[in-house]
Amino acid sequence: MSSTSRVAVVTGAARGLGQEFAVTLAGLGHRVAGWDVDSQAETAARIAAAGGEFRPVTVDVTDPVAVEAAVDEVVTAFGALHIVVNNAGIYPPIAFEETTVDDWRRVLRLNLEGPFLVTQAALPHLRAAGWGRIVNIVSAVVFLGPPDLVAYTTSKAGLVGFTRALANAVGAEGITVNAISPGLVSTATAARTTGAGGGFERVRASQAVPRTEGPADVVSTLRYVCDEGSGFLTGQTLNVDGGSAFR
Ligand SMILES: NC(=O)c1ccc[n+]([C@@H]2O[C@H](COP(=O)([O-])OP(=O)(O)OC[C@H]3O[C@@H](n4cnc5c(N)ncnc54)[C@H](O)[C@@H]3O)[C@@H](O)[C@H]2O)c1
């Protein structure tokens, strides 16, 4: 892997997968801005301890004005923007019959409209650099369709379509667009929601690799997708789920 220093934005970097993505990219020598509605003190402390460069920005990725301001802040601080990791997302288990229109809109707004707003605001800077990596965090649910995650599955399947169409829109400009689809990863939020009530055991039993997926199982794919040598990889959904869905 090559080691040009780039500027990255990771949304939802306060905890969970987003925190691991931010720590990983900073560890590669990239300057990283974490965007979250919550405190990113833990992420900042981990990156500082490893000698990396991190700028926490408090921003709601569903607010177009705040997103524009956050892009300006990053570009002013770091002078450029090259990598966007659309990671912030929610996955509340709700039975389909009980899903209200507000539930539906809340899930699609953060998981699908958020990446649209962030990517559109960031894109002029990737274009100006003539190099970019847009990485959308989806989920293996797009292949599996669990019955209590209809809104969530719809939002992530939408993000797969976004990934493919946008890859065609920006492919001539040195910018790749890919999706990473983890299985069930042992973040605190997953443990409280999808993983509760034996969820981890059930998913483990469906995998070719019979252990619980951790954030470390996903970061190597992020490194690969963001690598300088991965410019011919685009429009793809890389399924990192221990083999529970062979697609
Ligand atoms: N954990 C899993 O099992 C799993 C599996 C597949 C895909 N994913 C996806 O990975 C991503 C991260 O999952 P996680 O388990 O790490 O979640 P998490 O709950 O640990 O982290 C999500 C982060 O997003 C932030 N956030 C929420 N709303 C926001 C907003 N409006 N603006 C900015 N930030 C906001 C939260 O504050 C939080 O820090 C999500 O997109 C999720 O759908 C997770």
The ligand as an SDF file (V2000), in Angstrom:
LIG
                    3D

 44 48  0  0  0  0  0  0  0  0999 V2000
  -22.5840   -2.4600   13.7290 N   0  0  0  0  0  0  0  0  0  0  0  0
  -23.0670   -3.2540   12.7900 C   0  0  0  0  0  0  0  0  0  0  0  0
  -23.4000   -4.4180   13.0190 O   0  0  0  0  0  0  0  0  0  0  0  0
  -23.1950   -2.7430   11.3810 C   0  0  0  0  0  0  0  0  0  0  0  0
  -23.3410   -3.6810   10.3510 C   0  0  0  0  0  0  0  0  0  0  0  0
  -23.4750   -3.2440    9.0420 C   0  0  0  0  0  0  0  0  0  0  0  0
  -23.4700   -1.8890    8.7700 C   0  0  0  0  0  0  0  0  0  0  0  0
  -23.3290   -0.9970    9.7970 N   0  0  0  0  0  0  0  0  0  0  0  0
  -23.3510    0.4210    9.4710 C   0  0  0  0  0  0  0  0  0  0  0  0
  -22.1380    0.9960    9.9250 O   0  0  0  0  0  0  0  0  0  0  0  0
  -22.3960    2.3350   10.3510 C   0  0  0  0  0  0  0  0  0  0  0  0
  -21.8960    2.5160   11.7780 C   0  0  0  0  0  0  0  0  0  0  0  0
  -22.5280    1.5560   12.6320 O   0  0  0  0  0  0  0  0  0  0  0  0
  -22.1130    1.4800   14.1790 P   0  0  0  0  0  0  0  0  0  0  0  0
  -22.6250    0.2150   14.7100 O   0  0  0  0  0  0  0  0  0  0  0  0
  -20.6920    1.8310   14.2950 O   0  0  0  0  0  0  0  0  0  0  0  0
  -23.0250    2.6850   14.7450 O   0  0  0  0  0  0  0  0  0  0  0  0
  -22.8390    3.5820   16.0650 P   0  0  0  0  0  0  0  0  0  0  0  0
  -24.1950    3.8360   16.5900 O   0  0  0  0  0  0  0  0  0  0  0  0
  -21.7970    2.9990   16.9580 O   0  0  0  0  0  0  0  0  0  0  0  0
  -22.2260    4.9290   15.4670 O   0  0  0  0  0  0  0  0  0  0  0  0
  -22.9870    5.7850   14.6540 C   0  0  0  0  0  0  0  0  0  0  0  0
  -22.4470    7.1900   14.8360 C   0  0  0  0  0  0  0  0  0  0  0  0
  -23.2050    8.0680   13.9920 O   0  0  0  0  0  0  0  0  0  0  0  0
  -23.4610    9.2610   14.7210 C   0  0  0  0  0  0  0  0  0  0  0  0
  -24.6210    9.9590   14.1750 N   0  0  0  0  0  0  0  0  0  0  0  0
  -25.9240    9.6230   14.3300 C   0  0  0  0  0  0  0  0  0  0  0  0
  -26.7120   10.5290   13.7380 N   0  0  0  0  0  0  0  0  0  0  0  0
  -25.8920   11.4570   13.1850 C   0  0  0  0  0  0  0  0  0  0  0  0
  -26.1090   12.6370   12.4310 C   0  0  0  0  0  0  0  0  0  0  0  0
  -27.3520   13.0490   12.1300 N   0  0  0  0  0  0  0  0  0  0  0  0
  -25.0400   13.3410   12.0100 N   0  0  0  0  0  0  0  0  0  0  0  0
  -23.7740   12.9480   12.3320 C   0  0  0  0  0  0  0  0  0  0  0  0
  -23.5100   11.8330   13.0360 N   0  0  0  0  0  0  0  0  0  0  0  0
  -24.5580   11.0950   13.4560 C   0  0  0  0  0  0  0  0  0  0  0  0
  -23.6970    8.7670   16.1460 C   0  0  0  0  0  0  0  0  0  0  0  0
  -23.5980    9.8360   17.1050 O   0  0  0  0  0  0  0  0  0  0  0  0
  -22.6260    7.7120   16.2840 C   0  0  0  0  0  0  0  0  0  0  0  0
  -21.4100    8.2400   16.7600 O   0  0  0  0  0  0  0  0  0  0  0  0
  -23.8800    2.5950   10.1480 C   0  0  0  0  0  0  0  0  0  0  0  0
  -24.0970    3.2020    8.9100 O   0  0  0  0  0  0  0  0  0  0  0  0
  -24.4580    1.1910   10.1570 C   0  0  0  0  0  0  0  0  0  0  0  0
  -25.6690    1.1140    9.4570 O   0  0  0  0  0  0  0  0  0  0  0  0
  -23.1920   -1.3870   11.0870 C   0  0  0  0  0  0  0  0  0  0  0  0
  1  2  1  0
  2  3  2  0
  2  4  1  0
  4  5  1  0
  4 44  2  0
  5  6  2  0
  6  7  1  0
  7  8  2  0
  8  9  1  0
  8 44  1  0
  9 10  1  0
  9 42  1  0
 10 11  1  0
 11 12  1  0
 11 40  1  0
 12 13  1  0
 13 14  1  0
 14 15  2  0
 14 16  1  0
 14 17  1  0
 17 18  1  0
 18 19  2  0
 18 20  1  0
 18 21  1  0
 21 22  1  0
 22 23  1  0
 23 24  1  0
 23 38  1  0
 24 25  1  0
 25 26  1  0
 25 36  1  0
 26 27  1  0
 26 35  1  0
 27 28  2  0
 28 29  1  0
 29 30  1  0
 29 35  2  0
 30 31  1  0
 30 32  2  0
 32 33  1  0
 33 34  2  0
 34 35  1  0
 36 37  1  0
 36 38  1  0
 38 39  1  0
 40 41  1  0
 40 42  1  0
 42 43  1  0
M  CHG  2   8   1  16  -1
M  END
$$$$
